[in-house]
Amino acid sequence: MPDHRTSTEPGDGSQTELTRSLHRSAGSFELVFAPVIMALIGLWLDRTLGTAPVFTVGLAVFGAVGAGLAMYFSYHRQLDELVEQGRIPVDRPAAQYHAANRSEPRPVESPEGHR
C-alpha cells in the first residue's frame, strides 16, 4: 500500500491519528452544541421579549438543521476531494464487485421427476 504521508508528518502516525480523530469528533460537537447555543439565544430572546418559547424552539431546530446540513455538505466535499486525488474509486466497491463477479443464471429444474 503506498505511503501518502508528506515530509512534515511524523513517521510513527501518532500525531496524524490524533489529528484525524479530532477532525472526526468535531462533527459530533457541532451537532450537539449548535442547537444548544441557538436554544440559549432563543431563551434569552423569549425572556427579553416576554414571548412564549417560540424563539427557543425555533432557533434550536434551526441550529440542528444547520449543523446537519453542514455535516452533509462537508462529507460530500471530502468524498469529492478523495475521488479527485484518486484515493477512492468513483463507483462504489460493492457495485464493482458485483459487476466483476456476475455469473450466468442457472437453469431451473422442473419438478416432473420428483413425485
Backbone as JSON Lines, residues from 0, in Angstrom:
{"i":0,"aa":"M","n":[0.85,-1.17,0.0],"ca":[0.0,0.0,0.0],"c":[0.89,1.24,0.0]}
{"i":1,"aa":"P","n":[0.65,2.22,-0.88],"ca":[1.52,3.38,-0.95],"c":[1.37,4.25,0.29]}
{"i":2,"aa":"D","n":[2.49,4.91,0.65],"ca":[2.52,5.79,1.8],"c":[2.21,7.21,1.33]}
{"i":3,"aa":"H","n":[1.11,7.8,1.83],"ca":[0.67,9.12,1.38],"c":[1.12,10.23,2.32]}
{"i":4,"aa":"R","n":[2.04,9.94,3.22],"ca":[2.49,10.96,4.16],"c":[3.4,11.96,3.47]}
{"i":5,"aa":"T","n":[3.37,13.17,3.97],"ca":[4.31,14.18,3.48],"c":[5.5,14.2,4.42]}
{"i":6,"aa":"S","n":[6.51,14.98,4.08],"ca":[7.72,15.02,4.91],"c":[7.48,15.71,6.24]}
{"i":7,"aa":"T","n":[6.41,16.47,6.4],"ca":[6.14,17.16,7.66],"c":[5.37,16.3,8.64]}
{"i":8,"aa":"E","n":[4.81,15.17,8.21],"ca":[4.05,14.3,9.1],"c":[5.0,13.35,9.82]}
{"i":9,"aa":"P","n":[4.75,13.07,11.09],"ca":[5.62,12.15,11.81],"c":[5.52,10.73,11.28]}
{"i":10,"aa":"G","n":[6.58,9.98,11.43],"ca":[6.63,8.63,10.9],"c":[5.86,7.62,11.71]}
{"i":11,"aa":"D","n":[5.68,7.87,13.02],"ca":[5.01,6.86,13.84],"c":[3.5,6.9,13.72]}
{"i":12,"aa":"G","n":[2.93,7.95,13.18],"ca":[1.5,8.02,12.94],"c":[0.69,8.48,14.14]}
{"i":13,"aa":"S","n":[1.32,8.7,15.29],"ca":[0.55,9.07,16.48],"c":[-0.08,10.45,16.34]}
{"i":14,"aa":"Q","n":[0.68,11.42,15.89],"ca":[0.14,12.77,15.73],"c":[-0.88,12.81,14.6]}
{"i":15,"aa":"T","n":[-0.63,12.09,13.54],"ca":[-1.57,12.05,12.43],"c":[-2.89,11.43,12.86]}
{"i":16,"aa":"E","n":[-2.84,10.35,13.61],"ca":[-4.06,9.7,14.08],"c":[-4.81,10.59,15.07]}
{"i":17,"aa":"L","n":[-4.08,11.3,15.92],"ca":[-4.72,12.23,16.85],"c":[-5.44,13.33,16.1]}
{"i":18,"aa":"T","n":[-4.81,13.86,15.07],"ca":[-5.43,14.91,14.26],"c":[-6.67,14.39,13.57]}
{"i":19,"aa":"R","n":[-6.59,13.19,13.01],"ca":[-7.75,12.6,12.34],"c":[-8.9,12.38,13.32]}
{"i":20,"aa":"S","n":[-8.61,11.89,14.5],"ca":[-9.68,11.64,15.47],"c":[-10.3,12.94,15.95]}
{"i":21,"aa":"L","n":[-9.52,14.0,16.08],"ca":[-10.08,15.3,16.46],"c":[-10.98,15.84,15.36]}
{"i":22,"aa":"H","n":[-10.6,15.65,14.11],"ca":[-11.44,16.1,12.99],"c":[-12.75,15.31,12.96]}
{"i":23,"aa":"R","n":[-12.69,14.01,13.24],"ca":[-13.91,13.2,13.25],"c":[-14.83,13.59,14.39]}
{"i":24,"aa":"S","n":[-14.27,13.91,15.56],"ca":[-15.11,14.25,16.7],"c":[-15.67,15.66,16.61]}
{"i":25,"aa":"A","n":[-15.11,16.51,15.78],"ca":[-15.6,17.88,15.65],"c":[-17.04,17.91,15.15]}
{"i":26,"aa":"G","n":[-17.41,16.98,14.31],"ca":[-18.78,16.92,13.81],"c":[-19.78,16.61,14.9]}
{"i":27,"aa":"S","n":[-19.41,15.76,15.85],"ca":[-20.33,15.44,16.94],"c":[-20.52,16.64,17.86]}
{"i":28,"aa":"F","n":[-19.45,17.39,18.11],"ca":[-19.59,18.6,18.91],"c":[-20.46,19.62,18.2]}
{"i":29,"aa":"E","n":[-20.3,19.71,16.91],"ca":[-21.11,20.65,16.13],"c":[-22.59,20.27,16.17]}
{"i":30,"aa":"L","n":[-22.88,18.98,16.07],"ca":[-24.27,18.53,16.13],"c":[-24.92,18.78,17.49]}
{"i":31,"aa":"V","n":[-24.13,18.73,18.55],"ca":[-24.68,18.94,19.89],"c":[-24.74,20.42,20.25]}
{"i":32,"aa":"F","n":[-23.64,21.13,20.04],"ca":[-23.56,22.5,20.54],"c":[-24.31,23.52,19.7]}
{"i":33,"aa":"A","n":[-24.46,23.29,18.42],"ca":[-25.18,24.27,17.59],"c":[-26.63,24.43,18.04]}
{"i":34,"aa":"P","n":[-27.39,23.34,18.24],"ca":[-28.76,23.53,18.73],"c":[-28.82,24.09,20.15]}
{"i":35,"aa":"V","n":[-27.88,23.67,21.02],"ca":[-27.89,24.14,22.39],"c":[-27.62,25.64,22.45]}
{"i":36,"aa":"I","n":[-26.62,26.09,21.72],"ca":[-26.3,27.53,21.72],"c":[-27.44,28.33,21.11]}
{"i":37,"aa":"M","n":[-28.0,27.84,20.03],"ca":[-29.13,28.55,19.41],"c":[-30.34,28.56,20.35]}
{"i":38,"aa":"A","n":[-30.58,27.48,21.07],"ca":[-31.69,27.44,22.02],"c":[-31.46,28.42,23.17]}
{"i":39,"aa":"L","n":[-30.22,28.55,23.63],"ca":[-29.93,29.52,24.68],"c":[-30.15,30.95,24.2]}
{"i":40,"aa":"I","n":[-29.78,31.22,22.98],"ca":[-30.06,32.55,22.4],"c":[-31.56,32.76,22.3]}
{"i":41,"aa":"G","n":[-32.29,31.73,21.88],"ca":[-33.74,31.82,21.8],"c":[-34.37,32.01,23.16]}
{"i":42,"aa":"L","n":[-33.83,31.34,24.19],"ca":[-34.33,31.51,25.55],"c":[-34.13,32.94,26.03]}
{"i":43,"aa":"W","n":[-32.97,33.5,25.75],"ca":[-32.71,34.9,26.11],"c":[-33.68,35.83,25.39]}
{"i":44,"aa":"L","n":[-33.9,35.59,24.09],"ca":[-34.85,36.42,23.34],"c":[-36.27,36.3,23.9]}
{"i":45,"aa":"D","n":[-36.68,35.06,24.23],"ca":[-38.03,34.86,24.78],"c":[-38.2,35.57,26.11]}
{"i":46,"aa":"R","n":[-37.19,35.53,26.96],"ca":[-37.29,36.22,28.25],"c":[-37.24,37.73,28.08]}
{"i":47,"aa":"T","n":[-36.43,38.21,27.15],"ca":[-36.32,39.65,26.93],"c":[-37.6,40.21,26.34]}
{"i":48,"aa":"L","n":[-38.18,39.5,25.37],"ca":[-39.38,39.98,24.69],"c":[-40.66,39.54,25.37]}
{"i":49,"aa":"G","n":[-40.58,38.66,26.35],"ca":[-41.76,38.18,27.06],"c":[-42.67,37.31,26.2]}
{"i":50,"aa":"T","n":[-42.09,36.56,25.31],"ca":[-42.88,35.69,24.44],"c":[-42.85,34.26,24.94]}
{"i":51,"aa":"A","n":[-43.71,33.45,24.36],"ca":[-43.7,32.01,24.66],"c":[-42.41,31.43,24.08]}
{"i":52,"aa":"P","n":[-42.11,30.18,24.33],"ca":[-40.83,29.63,23.85],"c":[-40.75,29.46,22.33]}
{"i":53,"aa":"V","n":[-41.23,30.44,21.61],"ca":[-41.2,30.38,20.15],"c":[-39.77,30.47,19.64]}
{"i":54,"aa":"F","n":[-39.03,31.45,20.13],"ca":[-37.65,31.62,19.67],"c":[-36.76,30.47,20.15]}
{"i":55,"aa":"T","n":[-36.99,29.96,21.35],"ca":[-36.18,28.85,21.86],"c":[-36.31,27.63,20.98]}
{"i":56,"aa":"V","n":[-37.53,27.23,20.7],"ca":[-37.77,26.04,19.88],"c":[-37.33,26.3,18.43]}
{"i":57,"aa":"G","n":[-37.7,27.45,17.91],"ca":[-37.37,27.76,16.52],"c":[-35.87,27.8,16.27]}
{"i":58,"aa":"L","n":[-35.14,28.47,17.15],"ca":[-33.69,28.56,16.95],"c":[-32.99,27.23,17.23]}
{"i":59,"aa":"A","n":[-33.52,26.42,18.15],"ca":[-32.94,25.09,18.39],"c":[-33.09,24.2,17.15]}
{"i":60,"aa":"V","n":[-34.26,24.25,16.55],"ca":[-34.49,23.47,15.32],"c":[-33.6,24.01,14.2]}
{"i":61,"aa":"F","n":[-33.5,25.32,14.1],"ca":[-32.64,25.94,13.09],"c":[-31.18,25.5,13.28]}
{"i":62,"aa":"G","n":[-30.71,25.46,14.53],"ca":[-29.33,25.03,14.8],"c":[-29.11,23.57,14.45]}
{"i":63,"aa":"A","n":[-30.1,22.72,14.75],"ca":[-29.95,21.29,14.45],"c":[-29.94,21.05,12.95]}
{"i":64,"aa":"V","n":[-30.84,21.7,12.23],"ca":[-30.89,21.53,10.77],"c":[-29.62,22.1,10.13]}
{"i":65,"aa":"G","n":[-29.18,23.24,10.61],"ca":[-27.96,23.84,10.07],"c":[-26.74,22.98,10.3]}
{"i":66,"aa":"A","n":[-26.61,22.41,11.5],"ca":[-25.47,21.53,11.8],"c":[-25.52,20.26,10.95]}
{"i":67,"aa":"G","n":[-26.72,19.71,10.77],"ca":[-26.86,18.52,9.93],"c":[-26.5,18.79,8.49]}
{"i":68,"aa":"L","n":[-26.95,19.91,7.96],"ca":[-26.62,20.27,6.58],"c":[-25.12,20.54,6.42]}
{"i":69,"aa":"A","n":[-24.53,21.19,7.42],"ca":[-23.09,21.45,7.35],"c":[-22.3,20.15,7.3]}
{"i":70,"aa":"M","n":[-22.7,19.18,8.12],"ca":[-22.0,17.89,8.1],"c":[-22.22,17.15,6.78]}
{"i":71,"aa":"Y","n":[-23.43,17.21,6.25],"ca":[-23.75,16.55,4.99],"c":[-22.88,17.09,3.86]}
{"i":72,"aa":"F","n":[-22.82,18.41,3.74],"ca":[-22.04,19.01,2.66],"c":[-20.54,18.84,2.88]}
{"i":73,"aa":"S","n":[-20.1,18.85,4.12],"ca":[-18.68,18.61,4.42],"c":[-18.28,17.19,4.02]}
{"i":74,"aa":"Y","n":[-19.14,16.23,4.32],"ca":[-18.88,14.84,3.96],"c":[-18.76,14.68,2.45]}
{"i":75,"aa":"H","n":[-19.69,15.26,1.71],"ca":[-19.65,15.12,0.25],"c":[-18.47,15.89,-0.36]}
{"i":76,"aa":"R","n":[-18.08,17.0,0.25],"ca":[-16.9,17.72,-0.23],"c":[-15.65,16.88,-0.02]}
{"i":77,"aa":"Q","n":[-15.54,16.21,1.14],"ca":[-14.4,15.34,1.4],"c":[-14.37,14.16,0.44]}
{"i":78,"aa":"L","n":[-15.53,13.58,0.14],"ca":[-15.57,12.48,-0.83],"c":[-15.11,12.94,-2.21]}
{"i":79,"aa":"D","n":[-15.56,14.11,-2.63],"ca":[-15.14,14.63,-3.93],"c":[-13.64,14.86,-3.98]}
{"i":80,"aa":"E","n":[-13.07,15.36,-2.88],"ca":[-11.62,15.57,-2.84],"c":[-10.87,14.24,-2.93]}
{"i":81,"aa":"L","n":[-11.35,13.22,-2.24],"ca":[-10.7,11.91,-2.29],"c":[-10.81,11.28,-3.67]}
{"i":82,"aa":"V","n":[-11.92,11.49,-4.34],"ca":[-12.07,10.98,-5.71],"c":[-11.1,11.69,-6.63]}
{"i":83,"aa":"E","n":[-10.98,13.01,-6.5],"ca":[-10.05,13.76,-7.35],"c":[-8.61,13.34,-7.12]}
{"i":84,"aa":"Q","n":[-8.26,13.0,-5.87],"ca":[-6.9,12.55,-5.56],"c":[-6.66,11.11,-5.99]}
{"i":85,"aa":"G","n":[-7.72,10.41,-6.33],"ca":[-7.59,9.02,-6.74],"c":[-7.45,8.06,-5.58]}
{"i":86,"aa":"R","n":[-7.8,8.49,-4.39],"ca":[-7.65,7.64,-3.21],"c":[-8.83,6.7,-3.01]}
{"i":87,"aa":"I","n":[-9.99,7.01,-3.63],"ca":[-11.13,6.1,-3.6],"c":[-11.67,5.99,-5.02]}
{"i":88,"aa":"P","n":[-12.26,4.85,-5.37],"ca":[-12.81,4.7,-6.71],"c":[-14.07,5.54,-6.88]}
{"i":89,"aa":"V","n":[-14.38,5.84,-8.12],"ca":[-15.56,6.65,-8.41],"c":[-16.82,5.86,-8.09]}
{"i":90,"aa":"D","n":[-16.86,4.6,-8.51],"ca":[-18.02,3.75,-8.22],"c":[-17.89,3.17,-6.82]}
{"i":91,"aa":"R","n":[-19.0,2.71,-6.31],"ca":[-18.98,2.06,-5.01],"c":[-18.28,0.71,-5.14]}
{"i":92,"aa":"P","n":[-17.54,0.29,-4.12],"ca":[-16.85,-1.01,-4.19],"c":[-17.82,-2.17,-4.38]}
{"i":93,"aa":"A","n":[-18.97,-2.14,-3.76],"ca":[-19.92,-3.25,-3.91],"c":[-20.39,-3.37,-5.35]}
{"i":94,"aa":"A","n":[-20.64,-2.24,-6.0],"ca":[-21.07,-2.27,-7.39],"c":[-19.96,-2.83,-8.28]}
{"i":95,"aa":"Q","n":[-18.71,-2.47,-8.0],"ca":[-17.59,-3.0,-8.77],"c":[-17.46,-4.51,-8.57]}
{"i":96,"aa":"Y","n":[-17.63,-4.97,-7.32],"ca":[-17.51,-6.4,-7.04],"c":[-18.58,-7.18,-7.78]}
{"i":97,"aa":"H","n":[-19.81,-6.74,-7.71],"ca":[-20.89,-7.47,-8.34],"c":[-20.78,-7.44,-9.87]}
{"i":98,"aa":"A","n":[-20.28,-6.35,-10.41],"ca":[-20.11,-6.28,-11.86],"c":[-19.01,-7.24,-12.32]}
{"i":99,"aa":"A","n":[-17.95,-7.37,-11.52],"ca":[-16.84,-8.22,-11.9],"c":[-17.14,-9.7,-11.67]}
{"i":100,"aa":"N","n":[-17.99,-10.03,-10.72],"ca":[-18.24,-11.42,-10.35],"c":[-19.64,-11.89,-10.72]}
{"i":101,"aa":"R","n":[-20.25,-11.23,-11.65],"ca":[-21.6,-11.62,-12.07],"c":[-21.52,-12.94,-12.83]}
{"i":102,"aa":"S","n":[-22.37,-13.87,-12.46],"ca":[-22.37,-15.17,-13.13],"c":[-23.64,-15.32,-13.95]}
{"i":103,"aa":"E","n":[-23.6,-16.29,-14.83],"ca":[-24.77,-16.58,-15.66],"c":[-25.86,-17.2,-14.8]}
{"i":104,"aa":"P","n":[-27.12,-16.93,-15.1],"ca":[-28.19,-17.55,-14.32],"c":[-28.21,-19.05,-14.53]}
{"i":105,"aa":"R","n":[-28.49,-19.76,-13.45],"ca":[-28.57,-21.22,-13.52],"c":[-29.93,-21.64,-14.06]}
{"i":106,"aa":"P","n":[-29.97,-22.73,-14.84],"ca":[-31.26,-23.2,-15.37],"c":[-32.12,-23.75,-14.23]}
{"i":107,"aa":"V","n":[-33.4,-23.54,-14.33],"ca":[-34.35,-24.03,-13.32],"c":[-34.76,-25.44,-13.7]}
{"i":108,"aa":"E","n":[-34.66,-26.36,-12.73],"ca":[-35.05,-27.74,-12.97],"c":[-36.55,-27.88,-12.77]}
{"i":109,"aa":"S","n":[-37.16,-28.66,-13.62],"ca":[-38.61,-28.88,-13.49],"c":[-38.86,-29.98,-12.46]}
{"i":110,"aa":"P","n":[-39.93,-29.87,-11.69],"ca":[-40.2,-30.87,-10.64],"c":[-40.91,-32.11,-11.17]}
{"i":111,"aa":"E","n":[-40.85,-32.41,-12.48],"ca":[-41.57,-33.55,-13.08],"c":[-41.07,-34.89,-12.52]}
{"i":112,"aa":"G","n":[-39.8,-35.05,-12.36],"ca":[-39.24,-36.32,-11.92],"c":[-39.41,-36.57,-10.43]}
{"i":113,"aa":"H","n":[-39.77,-35.57,-9.67],"ca":[-39.87,-35.7,-8.22],"c":[-41.32,-35.71,-7.8]}
{"i":114,"aa":"R","n":[-41.89,-36.91,-7.53],"ca":[-43.29,-37.0,-7.07],"c":[-43.41,-37.8,-5.85]}
